[in-house]
Amino acid sequence: MSAKLVMTLCLVTTLVASPLSWAEDHVVNFFASAFLPTSLTIEAGDTVTWNWIDGDHNLNSGIPGGAPGTNDEPGALFSAIINAQNPSFTHTFNDMGQIIGFFDANNPVQVGSITVLDDTLTFEVGVVDNAYIPPLIEVFEGDRVRWVHEPMEMLHTVTSGVAGGLPGTIEEPGALFDEESSDLNPIFEYTFNDPMELPYFCIPHVTFGMTGTVVIQDRFIRGDSDRDGTLTIGDAISSLSFLFLGTATPNCLDALDTDDDGQVNIADPVALLGYLFTSAPAPAMPFPSEGPDRTTDDLLCLP
């Protein structure tokens, strides 16, 4: 390790990261014979706090009579008494794409639900006027793109690759998809499961410049600069080497942006070291598991 990097590392370890919080806490209030709200939609990593207002309650996850061994089983995920002596209970939901029921065992007709959102999205591209709008779209692994044909528009195609592309590569015409886009077939949707930069075109109108590109980004853990799946001091060293020693630009610059401000600078290794050694807040999502970054900035995560 160079002397310059050691000095920089010593400097940033003396700094304290600003206290930030990214997870959201949602509240359900228990009244004498009801709770409100009865349903919530949250993100993975969010917490839900059930607060006592009045009455005597026995909070359970699941549904009354739910199947054993499933999330519907009463109390499988959590169970708590909510009353004047025990006025609140908080649970963190980390698993994505689930619907978790909850109910008051003292009054089983009171049933609620919590929907934990999946982290995949669907992006729309218009097929109109001999163009794909927008012509460039950036998504993440697992996301979908939906091409929507403008009514009364002429016949087009959505064909992966490039005209005359090399066989056996993603540039081969139709290697991944080749779909008509017309009034009879107005919507085509494709799920992208692998990171890549995929060109596509319209067979009848490629000579008019009707082409597009989908950039499918790699999922990542924020702060994992060296992409080894864990957060250690080595990640701070990797970021500092890029910032101050001129090492090669990482493919996944977004992973270096620990504070998710859309820039990679000294504040990022400071925030990471604060989390590792001074109980400062964790990096912004995606963390602690791999996931997409839905904030709008110019940083990408390419394979």
GUMAR-707900 format. One line per 4 residues: their letters; for each residue x, z, y of N, C-alpha, C. Coordinates in steps of 0.1 Angstrom, whole numbers, m for minus. Layout:
a> X:Z:Y:X:Z:Y:X:Z:Y ~ ...
//
This chain:
msak> 8:0:m12:0:0:0:9:0:12 ~ 6:m9:22:15:m10:34:13:3:43 ~ 24:5:51:24:16:60:13:15:70 ~ 10:3:75:m1:0:84:m14:4:79
lvmt> m16:0:66:m29:3:60:m31:18:58 ~ m20:25:54:m20:40:52:m24:47:65 ~ m17:42:76:m20:48:89:m35:46:93 ~ m40:34:91:m54:31:94:m63:40:86
lclv> m60:41:73:m69:49:64:m69:64:68 ~ m57:69:72:m56:83:76:m65:85:89 ~ m65:75:98:m72:76:110:m87:76:107 ~ m92:67:99:m106:66:97:m112:78:89
ttlv> m103:84:81:m108:96:73:m110:108:82 ~ m105:108:94:m107:119:103:m120:117:111 ~ m127:105:110:m139:103:118:m151:107:110 ~ m162:110:117:m174:114:110:m184:103:112
aspl> m190:98:102:m201:88:103:m213:93:110 ~ m220:85:117:m232:89:124:m243:92:113 ~ m251:102:115:m262:105:106:m273:95:107 ~ m274:87:96:m285:77:95:m293:79:83
swae> m305:74:83:m314:75:71:m321:62:69 ~ m322:57:57:m329:45:55:m341:46:46 ~ m342:56:37:m354:58:29:m365:64:37 ~ m377:61:34:m389:66:41:m396:76:33
dhvv> m401:86:40:m410:96:33:m424:94:37 ~ m432:93:26:m447:91:28:m454:104:25 ~ m465:106:31:m472:119:30:m486:117:24 ~ m490:126:14:m504:127:10:m508:141:12
nffa> m520:143:19:m525:156:22:m536:160:12 ~ m534:172:7:m544:178:m2:m554:186:6 ~ m567:182:6:m577:190:12:m584:198:1 ~ m595:205:4:m601:214:m6:m606:206:m18
safl> m612:195:m16:m618:187:m27:m614:172:m26 ~ m603:169:m19:m599:155:m18:m585:154:m14 ~ m579:143:m16:m565:140:m10:m566:127:m3 ~ m558:126:8:m557:113:16:m543:111:20
ptsl> m538:98:19:m545:86:14:m546:87:m2 ~ m554:79:m7:m555:78:m22:m546:68:m28 ~ m540:59:m20:m531:49:m25:m520:46:m14 ~ m508:44:m19:m497:41:m11:m489:29:m17
tiea> m483:21:m8:m474:11:m12:m460:14:m6 ~ m450:16:m14:m437:20:m9:m426:12:m14 ~ m414:14:m9:m402:7:m14:m395:16:m24 ~ m387:10:m33:m378:18:m42:m369:27:m34
gdtv> m367:39:m37:m359:48:m30:m366:57:m20 ~ m379:53:m17:m387:61:m8:m392:74:m15 ~ m396:84:m8:m401:96:m13:m416:98:m9 ~ m423:105:m17:m437:109:m14:m438:124:m14
twnw> m444:130:m3:m446:144:m2:m460:147:m2 ~ m465:155:m12:m479:160:m12:m479:173:m5 ~ m487:174:6:m488:186:14:m502:193:12 ~ m501:206:11:m513:215:10:m520:216:24
idgd> m533:214:24:m541:217:36:m551:228:33 ~ m557:226:21:m567:236:17:m569:235:2 ~ m574:245:m5:m578:244:m19:m566:248:m28 ~ m569:246:m41:m560:250:m51:m558:238:m61
hnln> m546:232:m62:m545:219:m68:m534:219:m79 ~ m536:210:m89:m526:208:m99:m522:193:m100 ~ m512:190:m92:m508:176:m91:m501:171:m104 ~ m505:160:m109:m499:154:m121:m497:139:m119
sgip> m486:133:m123:m484:119:m124:m493:114:m135 ~ m496:101:m135:m504:94:m146:m518:94:m143 ~ m526:93:m153:m541:93:m152:m547:102:m162 ~ m558:108:m160:m564:117:m170:m566:109:m183
ggap> m561:115:m194:m562:109:m207:m553:97:m209 ~ m542:95:m201:m533:84:m202:m525:84:m214 ~ m521:72:m219:m514:71:m232:m501:78:m232 ~ m498:86:m242:m485:93:m243:m474:83:m244
gtnd> m463:87:m238:m451:79:m238:m450:68:m228 ~ m460:68:m219:m461:58:m208:m461:66:m195 ~ m460:58:m184:m462:64:m171:m476:69:m168 ~ m485:65:m176:m499:70:m175:m501:83:m181
epga> m492:88:m190:m493:101:m196:m493:112:m185 ~ m503:121:m185:m504:131:m175:m491:139:m174 ~ m485:140:m162:m473:148:m160:m460:142:m166 ~ m460:129:m170:m448:123:m176:m437:122:m165
lfsa> m440:120:m153:m430:118:m143:m429:131:m134 ~ m440:137:m131:m439:150:m123:m452:157:m125 ~ m451:170:m122:m463:179:m122:m460:191:m113 ~ m469:195:m105:m466:206:m95:m479:212:m91
iina> m479:225:m89:m490:233:m83:m489:231:m67 ~ m500:228:m61:m501:226:m47:m511:236:m42 ~ m507:247:m35:m516:257:m30:m509:264:m18 ~ m515:275:m13:m510:282:m1:m496:287:m4
qnps> m493:291:m16:m480:297:m20:m470:286:m23 ~ m475:274:m27:m466:262:m30:m471:251:m22 ~ m468:250:m9:m475:241:0:m471:227:0 ~ m460:223:m7:m456:209:m8:m448:206:m20
ftht> m448:193:m24:m440:188:m35:m436:174:m31 ~ m423:171:m34:m417:158:m30:m411:151:m43 ~ m414:139:m44:m408:131:m55:m402:118:m50 ~ m390:114:m55:m384:101:m51:m387:91:m62
fndm> m391:79:m57:m394:68:m67:m383:58:m66 ~ m376:56:m77:m364:48:m77:m366:35:m85 ~ m376:34:m93:m378:22:m102:m388:12:m95 ~ m383:0:m94:m391:m10:m86:m402:m16:m95
gqii> m411:m22:m88:m421:m30:m95:m430:m22:m104 ~ m434:m10:m100:m443:m2:m109:m455:3:m101 ~ m466:6:m108:m477:13:m102:m478:26:m109 ~ m477:37:m102:m477:50:m107:m490:57:m103
gffd> m498:62:m112:m510:70:m109:m506:84:m106 ~ m515:91:m99:m515:106:m98:m529:111:m96 ~ m530:124:m100:m544:130:m99:m543:145:m99 ~ m554:151:m95:m555:166:m94:m561:171:m107
annp> m554:177:m116:m559:182:m129:m570:192:m127 ~ m571:199:m115:m581:208:m112:m594:201:m108 ~ m593:189:m105:m605:180:m102:m602:166:m106 ~ m602:163:m119:m597:150:m124:m603:138:m119
vqvg> m615:139:m112:m620:127:m107:m612:122:m95 ~ m604:130:m89:m595:126:m78:m582:120:m84 ~ m582:106:m83:m571:98:m88:m566:89:m77 ~ m553:89:m76:m546:80:m67:m536:71:m73
sitv> m529:63:m65:m519:54:m71:m508:51:m61 ~ m496:49:m66:m485:46:m57:m479:33:m63 ~ m478:22:m55:m472:10:m58:m458:9:m53 ~ m449:8:m62:m435:7:m58:m431:m8:m58
lddt> m428:m14:m47:m427:m28:m46:m415:m34:m54 ~ m417:m45:m59:m406:m53:m65:m397:m58:m53 ~ m384:m62:m56:m376:m66:m45:m374:m81:m45 ~ m383:m88:m51:m382:m103:m51:m393:m108:m40
ltfe> m390:m119:m34:m399:m125:m25:m401:m140:m28 ~ m412:m145:m22:m414:m160:m22:m413:m165:m8 ~ m405:m176:m7:m402:m183:5:m409:m197:5 ~ m414:m201:16:m422:m213:17:m415:m224:25
vgvv> m415:m236:19:m409:m248:26:m420:m258:27 ~ m422:m263:39:m432:m274:41:m426:m287:38 ~ m435:m296:32:m431:m310:29:m439:m318:38 ~ m433:m323:49:m441:m330:59:m432:m339:67
dnay> m438:m351:71:m431:m360:80:m417:m364:75 ~ m416:m367:62:m403:m371:57:m392:m360:59 ~ m396:m348:58:m387:m337:59:m391:m325:51 ~ m381:m316:48:m384:m303:43:m382:m293:54
ippl> m392:m285:57:m391:m276:68:m393:m261:63 ~ m382:m253:64:m369:m256:70:m360:m263:59 ~ m350:m271:64:m342:m278:54:m332:m269:47 ~ m328:m258:53:m319:m248:47:m326:m235:45
ievf> m326:m229:33:m332:m216:31:m323:m208:23 ~ m322:m195:26:m313:m186:20:m321:m175:13 ~ m319:m174:m1:m327:m164:m9:m317:m156:m17 ~ m323:m148:m26:m315:m140:m35:m319:m143:m49
egdr> m310:m139:m59:m314:m141:m73:m327:m134:m76 ~ m336:m141:m83:m349:m136:m86:m360:m140:m76 ~ m356:m145:m65:m366:m150:m55:m372:m163:m59 ~ m383:m167:m53:m390:m179:m55:m391:m187:m42
vrwv> m390:m200:m44:m393:m210:m33:m405:m218:m36 ~ m414:m219:m27:m427:m226:m28:m427:m238:m18 ~ m427:m250:m24:m428:m262:m15:m443:m266:m14 ~ m447:m267:m2:m462:m269:1:m463:m283:8
hepm> m471:m292:1:m473:m305:6:m483:m305:18 ~ m480:m311:29:m489:m312:40:m501:m322:36 ~ m513:m318:38:m525:m327:34:m524:m340:41 ~ m527:m351:34:m527:m364:39:m513:m370:41
emlh> m503:m362:37:m489:m367:38:m487:m377:27 ~ m477:m386:28:m474:m396:18:m468:m389:6 ~ m466:m396:m5:m461:m390:m17:m446:m388:m16 ~ m442:m376:m20:m427:m372:m20:m424:m366:m34
tvts> m411:m363:m35:m407:m355:m46:m398:m343:m41 ~ m397:m333:m50:m388:m322:m48:m378:m323:m60 ~ m367:m328:m58:m358:m332:m69:m344:m325:m67 ~ m340:m316:m76:m328:m309:m75:m316:m319:m76
gvag> m305:m315:m69:m293:m323:m70:m292:m333:m58 ~ m284:m343:m59:m282:m353:m49:m283:m367:m55 ~ m287:m376:m48:m288:m390:m53:m275:m395:m58 ~ m274:m399:m70:m261:m403:m76:m252:m392:m80
glpg> m258:m379:m81:m249:m368:m84:m243:m368:m98 ~ m232:m361:m100:m225:m361:m112:m233:m355:m124 ~ m234:m363:m135:m242:m357:m146:m235:m345:m152 ~ m243:m335:m156:m238:m323:m162:m235:m312:m151
tiee> m238:m315:m139:m236:m305:m128:m249:m303:m121 ~ m250:m292:m112:m262:m290:m105:m265:m301:m95 ~ m256:m310:m93:m258:m321:m84:m265:m333:m91 ~ m266:m332:m104:m272:m343:m112:m287:m343:m108
pgal> m292:m355:m104:m306:m355:m100:m316:m350:m111 ~ m324:m340:m107:m334:m335:m116:m328:m325:m127 ~ m316:m321:m125:m311:m312:m135:m319:m299:m137 ~ m324:m294:m125:m332:m282:m126:m347:m284:m124
fdee> m350:m294:m116:m364:m297:m114:m366:m311:m107 ~ m377:m317:m110:m380:m330:m104:m395:m331:m104 ~ m401:m327:m92:m416:m325:m91:m422:m334:m81 ~ m433:m340:m84:m441:m347:m74:m446:m338:m63
ssdl> m446:m342:m51:m453:m334:m40:m463:m343:m33 ~ m476:m341:m36:m486:m350:m31:m499:m342:m30 ~ m509:m349:m25:m522:m342:m24:m528:m338:m37 ~ m524:m345:m48:m528:m342:m61:m520:m330:m67
npif> m508:m329:m62:m499:m318:m67:m492:m311:m55 ~ m500:m304:m47:m496:m299:m34:m486:m288:m34 ~ m485:m280:m45:m476:m269:m45:m467:m269:m57 ~ m454:m267:m54:m444:m266:m65:m436:m253:m62
eytf> m435:m245:m72:m428:m232:m70:m417:m230:m81 ~ m406:m226:m77:m394:m224:m86:m388:m211:m84 ~ m384:m204:m95:m377:m191:m94:m363:m193:m96 ~ m354:m188:m87:m340:m190:m89:m333:m177:m94
ndpm> m328:m178:m106:m322:m166:m112:m307:m165:m112 ~ m300:m176:m107:m286:m176:m107:m281:m179:m93 ~ m270:m173:m88:m265:m176:m75:m258:m190:m75 ~ m261:m197:m64:m255:m211:m63:m259:m216:m49
elpy> m254:m228:m46:m258:m235:m34:m263:m248:m39 ~ m277:m250:m39:m283:m261:m46:m289:m271:m36 ~ m284:m283:m36:m290:m294:m28:m302:m299:m35 ~ m311:m305:m28:m323:m312:m34:m327:m323:m24
fcip> m335:m332:m29:m339:m344:m21:m352:m350:m26 ~ m357:m359:m17:m369:m367:m21:m365:m380:m25 ~ m369:m384:m37:m364:m397:m43:m369:m409:m34 ~ m382:m410:m30:m386:m421:m22:m380:m422:m8
hvtf> m376:m410:m3:m372:m410:11:m358:m404:14 ~ m350:m403:4:m336:m398:6:m329:m406:16 ~ m331:m419:17:m324:m428:26:m329:m425:41 ~ m340:m418:42:m345:m414:56:m339:m400:59
gmtg> m331:m395:51:m325:m382:53:m333:m370:49 ~ m343:m373:39:m351:m362:34:m344:m354:23 ~ m336:m344:28:m328:m336:19:m330:m321:23 ~ m326:m312:14:m327:m298:17:m316:m291:9
tvvi> m315:m278:12:m305:m269:4:m311:m255:3 ~ m310:m250:m9:m313:m236:m12:m300:m229:m15 ~ m297:m219:m7:m286:m210:m10:m291:m198:m17 ~ m287:m196:m30:m292:m184:m37:m280:m174:m38
qdrf> m282:m163:m31:m272:m153:m29:m271:m144:m41 ~ m259:m138:m43:m257:m128:m54:m263:m115:m49 ~ m269:m107:m58:m272:m93:m56:m260:m85:m55 ~ m260:m74:m47:m248:m66:m46:m252:m52:m43
irgd> m242:m43:m43:m243:m29:m39:m237:m28:m26 ~ m244:m23:m16:m238:m22:m2:m226:m11:m3 ~ m215:m15:3:m203:m7:3:m194:m10:m8 ~ m198:m18:m18:m189:m21:m29:m181:m33:m26
sdrd> m171:m31:m17:m163:m42:m12:m156:m50:m23 ~ m151:m43:m33:m143:m49:m43:m151:m54:m55 ~ m165:m52:m54:m174:m57:m64:m172:m53:m78 ~ m167:m40:m80:m165:m35:m93:m177:m26:m98
gtlt> m188:m26:m90:m200:m18:m94:m200:m4:m91 ~ m189:2:m85:m189:16:m81:m183:17:m67 ~ m187:28:m60:m182:30:m47:m171:41:m47 ~ m159:37:m43:m147:46:m44:m139:43:m31
igda> m128:51:m29:m119:49:m18:m113:35:m18 ~ m113:29:m30:m108:15:m31:m116:5:m23 ~ m129:8:m22:m137:m1:m14:m134:0:1 ~ m131:12:6:m127:13:20:m113:6:22
issl> m104:8:12:m91:1:13:m93:m14:14 ~ m102:m20:5:m105:m34:5:m110:m39:19 ~ m119:m31:25:m124:m35:38:m114:m34:49 ~ m105:m24:48:m95:m22:58:m84:m33:57
sflf> m82:m37:44:m72:m48:42:m77:m61:48 ~ m90:m64:46:m96:m76:52:m96:m75:67 ~ m99:m63:73:m100:m62:87:m86:m63:94 ~ m76:m57:88:m64:m54:95:m51:m61:89
lgta> m52:m65:76:m40:m71:70:m41:m85:67 ~ m53:m91:71:m54:m106:69:m56:m110:55 ~ m61:m101:46:m64:m106:32:m76:m116:33 ~ m77:m123:22:m87:m134:21:m101:m129:24
tpnc> m109:m137:30:m123:m133:33:m131:m132:20 ~ m137:m120:18:m145:m119:5:m157:m128:5 ~ m160:m132:m7:m172:m140:m9:m185:m133:m5 ~ m185:m120:m7:m197:m112:m4:m194:m103:8
ldal> m194:m109:20:m191:m101:32:m202:m91:34 ~ m214:m94:30:m225:m85:32:m223:m71:25 ~ m215:m71:14:m212:m58:7:m204:m49:16 ~ m196:m55:25:m187:m47:34:m194:m41:45
dtdd> m206:m46:48:m214:m41:60:m221:m28:56 ~ m214:m17:55:m219:m5:50:m231:0:58 ~ m230:m1:71:m241:4:80:m252:m6:83 ~ m251:m18:77:m261:m29:78:m264:m32:93
dgqv> m254:m33:101:m256:m38:115:m254:m52:117 ~ m251:m60:106:m248:m74:107:m234:m78:111 ~ m225:m68:111:m211:m70:115:m202:m63:105 ~ m190:m68:103:m180:m61:95:m170:m56:104
niad> m169:m43:106:m159:m38:115:m154:m24:111 ~ m147:m17:119:m141:m4:115:m152:6:111 ~ m164:5:118:m174:14:115:m179:14:100 ~ m177:3:93:m181:2:79:m173:11:70
pval> m159:10:70:m152:19:61:m153:33:66 ~ m155:36:79:m157:49:83:m170:55:77 ~ m181:47:77:m194:52:71:m192:54:56 ~ m185:45:50:m183:46:35:m175:59:32
lgyl> m164:61:39:m156:73:37:m164:86:40 ~ m172:85:50:m181:97:54:m190:100:42 ~ m196:89:36:m205:92:25:m197:97:13 ~ m185:92:10:m177:97:m1:m172:111:0
ftsa> m168:115:12:m161:127:14:m167:138:23 ~ m177:134:31:m182:144:41:m197:146:40 ~ m203:141:29:m218:143:27:m226:135:38 ~ m220:125:44:m227:117:53:m238:108:45
papa> m247:102:52:m258:95:45:m252:83:37 ~ m259:80:27:m256:69:18:m256:55:25 ~ m250:45:20:m251:32:26:m266:27:26 ~ m268:18:35:m282:12:35:m285:4:22
mpfp> m297:2:20:m301:m6:9:m295:m20:10 ~ m291:m27:m1:m293:m23:m15:m282:m12:m19 ~ m287:m1:m24:m279:10:m29:m289:20:m35 ~ m285:27:m46:m272:26:m53:m271:15:m64
segp> m283:8:m66:m283:m3:m75:m281:m17:m68 ~ m277:m27:m76:m277:m40:m70:m290:m45:m65 ~ m290:m52:m54:m303:m57:m49:m300:m67:m38 ~ m311:m72:m31:m310:m82:m20:m309:m74:m7
drtt> m304:m81:3:m304:m76:17:m314:m84:25 ~ m325:m78:29:m336:m85:36:m334:m84:51 ~ m324:m77:56:m322:m77:71:m317:m90:75 ~ m320:m95:87:m316:m108:92:m303:m107:99
ddll> m293:m113:93:m280:m114:100:m272:m126:94 ~ m260:m129:98:m252:m140:94:m244:m138:82 ~ m244:m126:76:m236:m122:65:m242:m126:52 ~ m234:m133:43:m240:m137:30:m232:m130:19
clp> m238:m132:7:m232:m127:m5:m232:m138:m15 ~ m221:m145:m16:m220:m157:m25:m212:m154:m37 ~ m214:m161:m48:m207:m157:m61:m193:m161:m60
//
